[in-house]
């Protein structure tokens, strides 16, 4: 009799332990999924689903000032030249899993429409994100600048296939191929002026970051004249980054301006 009672108690205890442990494990798994904010450029974590991944990314699919856009219907106006004061930048690259990025540690600045911005970083997209009459350039470089109030101005540079680009090669020779890997070398300096076109006419509009959280009210300025780089150079960058371009977004009521 006592043996039967002990057997019943043991079975009951095991059943209760399973009941307690299974929901705890399930909750932990769901919690992990809820807090995971991984995004990408394809599949179920691609641009179409960015707003579903994290509520902080809601503007990505619901905003009305999103980037990139097409420059086919630009309005010709007189735009003030952008004044650059970009210094040489010691090599400080990171592969963040979405792009190859150079973090800027010196006092590089620019002035747009009388306002001063400090250069924070630049990074690459293959193919180019903005289009001109539907045409995608092979690659696009974004210089991300920030003013004293924390507002952003981004300067874009298109790249097209052509001659070998000596300045770009400094980056390619030191590409951090693994995600979250950094490559620093103070003996190598990138001349930022060589990553800007000689002709400084540009497109201007108000847009957003092209990656989550897709924050809006970004001052966008993209040069009309592309730089050249060899097909091999652009393929080397793409081999590490993959295709990392967000699709073109609707303009809605915005106007794109083109410098005369």
Secondary structure in CASP SS format (residue, H / E / C, confidence):
PFRMAT SS
TARGET T0000
AUTHOR 0000-0000-0000
METHOD secondary structure of the structure
MODEL  1
X C 1.00
X H 1.00
X H 1.00
X H 1.00
X H 1.00
X H 1.00
X H 1.00
X H 1.00
X H 1.00
X H 1.00
X H 1.00
X H 1.00
X H 1.00
X H 1.00
X H 1.00
X H 1.00
X H 1.00
X H 1.00
X H 1.00
X H 1.00
X H 1.00
X H 1.00
X H 1.00
X H 1.00
X H 1.00
X H 1.00
X H 1.00
X H 1.00
X H 1.00
X H 1.00
X H 1.00
X H 1.00
X H 1.00
X H 1.00
X H 1.00
X C 1.00
X C 1.00
X C 1.00
X C 1.00
X C 1.00
X C 1.00
X C 1.00
X H 1.00
X H 1.00
X H 1.00
X C 1.00
X H 1.00
X H 1.00
X H 1.00
X H 1.00
X H 1.00
X H 1.00
X H 1.00
X C 1.00
X H 1.00
X H 1.00
X H 1.00
X C 1.00
X H 1.00
X H 1.00
X H 1.00
X H 1.00
X C 1.00
X C 1.00
X C 1.00
X C 1.00
X C 1.00
X C 1.00
X C 1.00
X E 1.00
X C 1.00
X C 1.00
X C 1.00
X C 1.00
X E 1.00
X E 1.00
X E 1.00
X C 1.00
X C 1.00
X C 1.00
X C 1.00
X C 1.00
X E 1.00
X E 1.00
X E 1.00
X C 1.00
X C 1.00
X C 1.00
X E 1.00
X E 1.00
X E 1.00
X E 1.00
X E 1.00
X E 1.00
X E 1.00
X C 1.00
X C 1.00
X C 1.00
X C 1.00
X E 1.00
X E 1.00
X E 1.00
X E 1.00
X C 1.00
X C 1.00
X C 1.00
X C 1.00
X C 1.00
X E 1.00
X E 1.00
X E 1.00
X E 1.00
X C 1.00
X C 1.00
X E 1.00
X E 1.00
X E 1.00
X E 1.00
X E 1.00
X E 1.00
X E 1.00
X E 1.00
X E 1.00
X E 1.00
X E 1.00
X C 1.00
X C 1.00
X C 1.00
X C 1.00
X C 1.00
X E 1.00
X E 1.00
X C 1.00
X C 1.00
X E 1.00
X E 1.00
X C 1.00
X C 1.00
X E 1.00
X E 1.00
X E 1.00
X E 1.00
X E 1.00
X E 1.00
X E 1.00
X E 1.00
X C 1.00
X C 1.00
X C 1.00
X C 1.00
X C 1.00
X E 1.00
X E 1.00
X E 1.00
X E 1.00
X E 1.00
X E 1.00
X E 1.00
X E 1.00
X E 1.00
X E 1.00
X C 1.00
X C 1.00
X C 1.00
X C 1.00
X H 1.00
X H 1.00
X H 1.00
X H 1.00
X H 1.00
X H 1.00
X H 1.00
X C 1.00
X C 1.00
X C 1.00
X C 1.00
X C 1.00
X C 1.00
X C 1.00
X C 1.00
X C 1.00
X E 1.00
X E 1.00
X E 1.00
X E 1.00
X E 1.00
X E 1.00
X E 1.00
X E 1.00
X E 1.00
X C 1.00
X H 1.00
X H 1.00
X H 1.00
X H 1.00
X C 1.00
X C 1.00
X C 1.00
X C 1.00
X C 1.00
X C 1.00
X E 1.00
X E 1.00
X E 1.00
X E 1.00
X E 1.00
X E 1.00
X E 1.00
X C 1.00
X C 1.00
X C 1.00
X C 1.00
X C 1.00
X C 1.00
X C 1.00
X E 1.00
X E 1.00
X E 1.00
X E 1.00
X E 1.00
X E 1.00
X E 1.00
X E 1.00
X C 1.00
X C 1.00
X C 1.00
X E 1.00
X E 1.00
X E 1.00
X C 1.00
X H 1.00
X H 1.00
X H 1.00
X H 1.00
X H 1.00
X H 1.00
X H 1.00
X H 1.00
X H 1.00
X H 1.00
X H 1.00
X C 1.00
X C 1.00
X C 1.00
X C 1.00
X C 1.00
X C 1.00
X C 1.00
X C 1.00
X C 1.00
X C 1.00
X C 1.00
X C 1.00
X C 1.00
X C 1.00
X C 1.00
X E 1.00
X E 1.00
X E 1.00
X C 1.00
END
